[in-house]
Amino acid sequence: MHSHDHGSATRTFAWVTLINLAYTALEAGYGIATDSLALLSDALHNLGDVMGLALAWAAAAIAKRPPTERHTYGWRRATLLSPLANAVLLVAFSGALAWEAIRRFDAPPEIPALPVIVVAALGIGVNLGAAWLVREGHAHDLNRRGAFLHLMADAAVSLVAVLAGIGMLTFGWKWLDPVTGLLIGAVVALGAFGLLRDAFDAAMDAVPRGLDRAQVHDFLVAQPGVQAVHHLHIWSLGAGEIAMTAHLVRAQGADHDHFIDRLNHELDERFGINHPTLQIEYGAACAHDLHDRAPHAH
């Protein structure tokens, strides 16, 4: 039932990381050659993103490791830890960008606008191309989503830098540099906090966003012969993998094997729950139910 192309994910993150590292080196080189603090600062920001992408690359590689006697689920949850680190990096760099922008308001430096426009325009193409490589599944894979947000944020940084460069070149508006820095910092921080919230929820075994626990509970209760449902827990194992455990009270003598096989298939089809573990019981409750009563449990 499970076919997870971790090898493809690893190759994608490898290409994206190397492409962004090459562009960062190019941008830093032009920044040194033109003595442009704007380009050097953006190169430093991109270097932080390369570090984040490298974490995503490493997480995708670690996720390929098979289960062991100690780590019985394997290492798939590494794809939940990488977004936490990615989000922290994004928040840190957006804060540094805002601080530098505020410092520059008093005396905006002279910035060679033309190199900023050319190099930043190249950055738009590089980051959008890299984001396209990791776009598939980013809505459900936090690891890919972290990389995708990094790249789209960098494309936005480059676009605003191009517009600011045009404004400085055409009108001599030096104040555009700190203003765009503050704007970019705010946009990046907002995206980072959203990613941080989702990654923290996943690390704390929260029900995956977009999945309604009450609907799953009602679906289970409505199954033939089910008298009660308790100990219903749903959490994410990693990219695209959702686990669930539940105790189902049914009458004795029923065909439980066929029932469980059918229910496993329907849980995957309806809710994307592809690692369900169902326990059949004959009583209305079990002894430890009193110590672990969940919402909507009966």
C-alpha positions as CSV (number, residue, x, y, z in Angstrom):
1,M,0.0,0.0,0.0
2,H,2.9,2.3,0.7
3,S,5.2,3.5,-2.0
4,H,7.3,6.5,-0.9
5,D,9.9,7.8,-3.3
6,H,12.4,9.1,-0.7
7,G,15.2,8.7,-3.3
8,S,13.6,11.3,-5.6
9,A,13.1,13.7,-2.7
10,T,16.8,13.4,-1.8
11,R,17.9,14.1,-5.3
12,T,15.6,17.1,-5.6
13,F,16.9,18.6,-2.3
14,A,20.5,18.0,-3.5
15,W,20.0,19.8,-6.8
16,V,18.1,22.7,-5.1
17,T,20.8,23.1,-2.4
18,L,23.7,23.1,-4.9
19,I,21.9,25.5,-7.3
20,N,21.3,28.0,-4.4
21,L,24.8,27.6,-3.1
22,A,26.2,28.5,-6.6
23,Y,24.0,31.5,-6.8
24,T,24.9,32.6,-3.3
25,A,28.6,32.4,-4.2
26,L,28.0,34.4,-7.4
27,E,26.0,37.1,-5.5
28,A,28.7,37.4,-2.8
29,G,31.3,37.7,-5.5
30,Y,29.5,40.6,-7.2
31,G,28.9,42.2,-3.8
32,I,32.6,42.2,-3.0
33,A,33.5,43.4,-6.5
34,T,31.1,46.4,-6.3
35,D,31.3,47.0,-2.5
36,S,27.6,46.6,-2.4
37,L,26.3,45.9,1.2
38,A,22.9,45.2,-0.3
39,L,24.2,42.3,-2.3
40,L,26.5,41.0,0.5
41,S,23.6,41.1,3.0
42,D,21.3,39.2,0.6
43,A,24.1,36.7,-0.1
44,L,24.3,36.2,3.7
45,H,20.6,35.7,3.8
46,N,20.8,33.2,0.9
47,L,23.6,31.4,2.7
48,G,21.2,30.9,5.7
49,D,18.6,29.5,3.3
50,V,21.2,27.1,1.8
51,M,21.8,25.9,5.3
52,G,18.0,25.3,5.7
53,L,17.8,23.5,2.4
54,A,20.7,21.4,3.4
55,L,18.8,20.4,6.6
56,A,15.8,19.4,4.4
57,W,18.2,17.4,2.1
58,A,19.7,15.6,5.1
59,A,16.2,14.9,6.5
60,A,15.0,13.4,3.2
61,A,18.2,11.2,3.2
62,I,17.7,10.1,6.8
63,A,14.1,9.2,6.1
64,K,15.3,6.5,3.7
65,R,16.9,4.5,6.6
66,P,14.9,1.3,7.3
67,P,13.2,0.5,10.6
68,T,15.3,-1.1,13.3
69,E,14.6,-3.0,16.5
70,R,14.9,0.3,18.4
71,H,13.4,2.7,15.8
72,T,10.5,0.6,14.7
73,Y,9.0,3.3,12.5
74,G,12.3,4.0,10.8
75,W,13.6,7.6,10.6
76,R,10.7,9.2,8.7
77,R,10.0,11.7,11.4
78,A,13.2,13.4,10.5
79,T,11.1,15.2,7.9
80,L,9.2,16.8,10.8
81,L,12.3,18.0,12.7
82,S,13.9,19.8,9.7
83,P,11.0,22.3,9.3
84,L,11.4,23.3,12.9
85,A,15.1,24.2,12.2
86,N,14.1,25.9,8.9
87,A,11.5,28.1,10.6
88,V,13.9,29.1,13.3
89,L,16.5,30.1,10.7
90,L,13.9,32.1,8.8
91,V,12.8,34.0,11.9
92,A,16.5,34.7,12.8
93,F,17.3,36.1,9.4
94,S,14.2,38.2,9.1
95,G,15.0,39.7,12.5
96,A,18.6,40.5,11.4
97,L,17.3,42.0,8.1
98,A,14.8,44.3,10.0
99,W,17.6,45.4,12.4
100,E,19.9,46.3,9.6
101,A,17.1,48.2,7.8
102,I,16.3,50.2,10.9
103,R,20.1,51.0,11.4
104,R,20.2,52.3,7.8
105,F,17.3,54.8,8.1
106,D,19.6,57.5,9.7
107,A,22.1,57.4,6.9
108,P,21.1,55.3,3.8
109,P,24.4,54.3,2.0
110,E,25.1,54.8,-1.6
111,I,24.4,51.6,-3.4
112,P,25.4,50.9,-7.0
113,A,21.9,50.2,-8.4
114,L,22.6,48.5,-11.7
115,P,24.5,45.5,-10.3
116,V,21.7,45.1,-7.7
117,I,19.1,45.0,-10.4
118,V,21.0,42.5,-12.6
119,V,22.0,40.1,-9.9
120,A,18.7,40.3,-8.1
121,A,16.8,39.6,-11.4
122,L,19.0,36.5,-11.8
123,G,18.0,35.5,-8.2
124,I,14.3,35.6,-9.2
125,G,14.9,33.1,-11.9
126,V,17.1,30.8,-9.8
127,N,14.7,30.7,-6.8
128,L,11.5,30.3,-8.8
129,G,13.2,27.5,-10.8
130,A,14.3,25.8,-7.6
131,A,10.9,26.2,-6.0
132,W,9.3,24.5,-9.1
133,L,11.5,21.5,-8.4
134,V,10.2,21.0,-4.9
135,R,6.6,22.2,-5.6
136,E,5.1,18.6,-5.8
137,G,3.5,17.6,-2.5
138,H,4.6,20.7,-0.6
139,A,1.1,21.3,0.7
140,H,1.2,17.9,2.6
141,D,5.0,17.5,3.2
142,L,6.3,19.9,5.9
143,N,9.9,19.2,4.8
144,R,9.2,20.2,1.2
145,R,7.0,23.0,2.4
146,G,9.9,24.4,4.4
147,A,12.1,24.4,1.4
148,F,9.4,25.8,-0.8
149,L,8.8,28.7,1.5
150,H,12.5,29.4,1.7
151,L,12.7,29.6,-2.1
152,M,9.6,31.7,-2.6
153,A,10.7,34.1,0.1
154,D,14.0,34.5,-1.6
155,A,12.3,35.1,-5.0
156,A,10.2,37.8,-3.2
157,V,13.4,39.3,-1.7
158,S,15.0,39.4,-5.2
159,L,11.9,41.0,-6.8
160,V,11.7,43.7,-4.2
161,A,15.5,44.3,-4.6
162,V,15.0,44.7,-8.4
163,L,12.2,47.3,-7.8
164,A,14.2,49.1,-5.2
165,G,17.2,49.1,-7.5
166,I,15.1,50.6,-10.3
167,G,13.8,53.3,-7.9
168,M,17.3,54.2,-6.7
169,L,18.7,54.2,-10.3
170,T,15.9,56.3,-11.7
171,F,15.0,58.7,-8.8
172,G,18.0,58.4,-6.5
173,W,15.8,57.3,-3.6
174,K,18.4,55.8,-1.2
175,W,15.7,55.3,1.5
176,L,14.2,52.5,-0.6
177,D,17.0,50.2,0.7
178,P,15.9,50.2,4.4
179,V,12.2,50.3,3.5
180,T,12.4,47.2,1.4
181,G,14.5,45.5,4.0
182,L,11.8,46.0,6.6
183,L,9.1,44.8,4.2
184,I,11.0,41.7,3.3
185,G,11.7,40.9,6.9
186,A,8.0,41.1,7.8
187,V,6.9,38.9,4.9
188,V,9.6,36.2,5.7
189,A,8.7,36.3,9.4
190,L,5.0,35.8,8.8
191,G,5.7,32.7,6.6
192,A,8.2,31.4,9.1
193,F,5.8,31.6,12.1
194,G,3.2,29.7,10.1
195,L,5.7,27.0,9.3
196,L,6.9,26.9,12.9
197,R,3.4,26.5,14.2
198,D,2.7,23.5,11.9
199,A,6.0,21.9,12.5
200,F,5.6,22.2,16.3
201,D,2.1,20.7,16.0
202,A,3.5,17.7,14.1
203,A,6.4,17.2,16.6
204,M,3.8,17.2,19.4
205,D,1.7,14.5,17.6
206,A,-1.2,16.8,16.9
207,V,-3.9,15.7,14.5
208,P,-2.6,16.8,11.0
209,R,-4.0,20.0,9.7
210,G,-6.9,19.5,7.3
211,L,-7.9,16.2,9.0
212,D,-11.0,16.4,11.3
213,R,-10.8,13.9,14.2
214,A,-14.5,14.2,14.8
215,Q,-15.3,13.1,11.2
216,V,-13.0,10.1,11.6
217,H,-14.7,9.2,14.9
218,D,-18.2,9.4,13.4
219,F,-17.1,7.3,10.4
220,L,-15.8,4.6,12.7
221,V,-18.9,4.6,14.9
222,A,-21.1,4.3,11.8
223,Q,-19.4,1.0,10.7
224,P,-21.4,-2.2,10.9
225,G,-21.4,-3.8,14.3
226,V,-19.5,-1.0,16.0
227,Q,-21.1,-0.1,19.4
228,A,-18.4,2.3,20.7
229,V,-15.1,3.9,19.8
230,H,-12.4,5.0,22.3
231,H,-8.7,5.7,22.4
232,L,-8.8,7.3,19.0
233,H,-5.4,9.0,18.3
234,I,-4.3,10.4,14.9
235,W,-0.8,11.8,14.2
236,S,1.8,12.3,11.5
237,L,4.6,9.8,11.1
238,G,6.4,11.9,8.4
239,A,5.9,13.2,4.9
240,G,2.6,11.9,3.6
241,E,2.2,9.3,6.3
242,I,-0.5,9.4,8.9
243,A,-0.9,7.0,11.8
244,M,-4.0,6.2,13.8
245,T,-4.9,3.9,16.7
246,A,-8.4,3.2,17.9
247,H,-10.3,0.7,20.1
248,L,-13.6,-0.5,18.5
249,V,-16.3,-2.3,20.5
250,R,-18.0,-5.0,18.5
251,A,-20.1,-8.1,19.1
252,Q,-18.3,-11.4,19.6
253,G,-18.4,-13.9,16.7
254,A,-18.2,-11.3,13.9
255,D,-15.7,-11.6,11.0
256,H,-13.2,-9.1,12.5
257,D,-10.3,-9.9,10.0
258,H,-12.4,-9.0,6.9
259,F,-13.8,-6.0,8.8
260,I,-10.4,-4.6,9.7
261,D,-9.0,-5.2,6.2
262,R,-11.9,-3.3,4.6
263,L,-11.7,-0.5,7.2
264,N,-8.0,0.0,6.7
265,H,-8.5,0.5,3.0
266,E,-11.4,2.9,3.5
267,L,-9.4,5.0,6.1
268,D,-6.7,5.4,3.5
269,E,-9.0,6.3,0.7
270,R,-11.2,8.7,2.7
271,F,-8.8,10.4,5.1
272,G,-5.3,9.5,3.9
273,I,-4.7,7.5,7.1
274,N,-2.3,4.9,5.8
275,H,-0.9,3.4,9.1
276,P,-4.1,2.5,11.1
277,T,-4.0,0.1,14.1
278,L,-7.4,-1.1,15.2
279,Q,-8.1,-3.1,18.3
280,I,-11.4,-5.0,18.6
281,E,-13.0,-5.2,22.1
282,Y,-16.1,-6.8,23.4
283,G,-16.9,-4.5,26.4
284,A,-18.2,-0.9,26.4
285,A,-15.0,0.4,27.8
286,C,-11.6,-0.8,29.0
287,A,-9.9,-0.4,32.4
288,H,-7.4,2.4,31.3
289,D,-10.1,4.3,29.4
290,L,-10.7,6.4,32.5
291,H,-7.1,7.6,32.5
292,D,-7.0,8.4,28.8
293,R,-10.3,9.8,27.8
294,A,-10.2,11.8,24.6
295,P,-12.8,14.2,23.1
296,H,-15.8,12.6,21.6
297,A,-14.9,9.2,23.2
298,H,-17.7,7.0,24.3
